[in-house]
Amino acid sequence: MPIIDHAVEKGSATVGAHLVQDVSLPALVLHRDALEHNIRWMQAFVSASGAVLAPHGKTSMTPALFRRQLEAGAWGMTLASATQTHAAYAHGVRRVLMANQLVGTPNMALIADLLADASFDFHCMVDHPDNVADLGAYFASRGLRLNVMIEYGVVGGRCGCRSEAEVLALAAAIAAQPALALTGIEGYEGVIHGEHAVAGIRAFASSLVRLAVALQDSGAFALDKPIITASGSAWYDLIAESFATHNAQGRFLSVLRPGSYIAHDHGLYKEAQCCVLDRRSDLHEGLRPALEVWAHVQSLPEPGFAVIALGKRDVAYDAGLPVPLLRYPAGVLPAAGQDVSGCKVTAVMDQHAFMTVADGVELRVGDIIAFGTSHPCLTFDKWRVGCLVDEELRVVEVMETCF
């Protein structure tokens, strides 16, 4: 018996393959037209807002998408960790905002090694004197100077100093470390929720700018035009508006860093985008869902009930279950999708999804269902490769991830 000496990645395909007859499923699918639209749309929105874009790469960790975002005009990339930064650098990214504290000597060593390249522009966050002391000692021992930005947060939120007084005290601690350079201030508004979220986000952004002005007036920054940054993928319009309103005389480089926009979704961010369009009547078109996961009907054990070969190892389930979109008979060309949006996924297990079958929908075992997702970050990270397809559902590029 022959020995197979190579591995086949889940969802692997070759350029020219057709989704309904040539690709092993389940598969991560990216629609080229929607993807390219989203890249253009967000870049244009940010530029028109007087800001620059540093997309959060942790959403996709897909170098081919990083390249497209940078080629479209992104100022740099945002990443979440030293290892993500290392992976992005290996694929040509030369400006990174790391939107977390750099903690732990091995992680500091990863960044220090990259800083040997004078062309690498790196900024990480700090929010505590302990971290400032550790970074100052480590980078001094390496003979390097590290760019840091103060993270400003909200009570009950995620990371960040919890008061303006803490921010000013931390700036003094940074100034006492010769190996550290304070290059800006950062915040994250995505943890502000509730009935008065819009007012809370505007107040937070105003406070962020007020702190930046105070730090600049005191001579705390190492840059003539320091960085001020915030914005996730839900409230970026409010942050852009606040930065444009309060950034007097263009004293700061305003950086927005949404990430999920590149793929968008059929759930969490679809709803957030509707709110953006409601707030901004001048925006006549929004983002388009570009990400789907395709899978076979595995079993039809009972009337009105289907088991799909799609599970928690394939698709996000933290912010809503997969959304059935279209059904395709496997292997049949030309491919014509049947609307199955009346069907509903009720539960997902490790490798299976339970789906009720709507009246009038006829399925057979082996059929293919295209599913929309909610929260693209936690779908991308389940895949080593994704299939970029054209309008005829042919694979035009196989995109590798580097989680």
Secondary structure as GFF3:
##gff-version 3
##sequence-region A 1 403
A	DSSP	beta_strand	27	31	.	.	.	ID=ss1
A	DSSP	alpha_helix	32	48	.	.	.	ID=ss2
A	DSSP	beta_strand	52	53	.	.	.	ID=ss3
A	DSSP	three_ten_helix	57	59	.	.	.	ID=ss4
A	DSSP	alpha_helix	63	71	.	.	.	ID=ss5
A	DSSP	beta_strand	77	79	.	.	.	ID=ss6
A	DSSP	alpha_helix	82	90	.	.	.	ID=ss7
A	DSSP	beta_strand	95	101	.	.	.	ID=ss8
A	DSSP	alpha_helix	105	114	.	.	.	ID=ss9
A	DSSP	beta_strand	121	126	.	.	.	ID=ss10
A	DSSP	alpha_helix	129	141	.	.	.	ID=ss11
A	DSSP	beta_strand	146	152	.	.	.	ID=ss12
A	DSSP	alpha_helix	164	175	.	.	.	ID=ss13
A	DSSP	beta_strand	180	187	.	.	.	ID=ss14
A	DSSP	alpha_helix	197	217	.	.	.	ID=ss15
A	DSSP	beta_strand	227	230	.	.	.	ID=ss16
A	DSSP	alpha_helix	236	246	.	.	.	ID=ss17
A	DSSP	three_ten_helix	248	250	.	.	.	ID=ss18
A	DSSP	beta_strand	253	256	.	.	.	ID=ss19
A	DSSP	three_ten_helix	260	262	.	.	.	ID=ss20
A	DSSP	alpha_helix	268	279	.	.	.	ID=ss21
A	DSSP	beta_strand	291	302	.	.	.	ID=ss22
A	DSSP	beta_strand	305	308	.	.	.	ID=ss23
A	DSSP	beta_strand	323	328	.	.	.	ID=ss24
A	DSSP	beta_strand	338	339	.	.	.	ID=ss25
A	DSSP	beta_strand	344	348	.	.	.	ID=ss26
A	DSSP	beta_strand	353	356	.	.	.	ID=ss27
A	DSSP	beta_strand	368	372	.	.	.	ID=ss28
A	DSSP	alpha_helix	377	380	.	.	.	ID=ss29
A	DSSP	beta_strand	385	389	.	.	.	ID=ss30
A	DSSP	beta_strand	395	400	.	.	.	ID=ss31
###
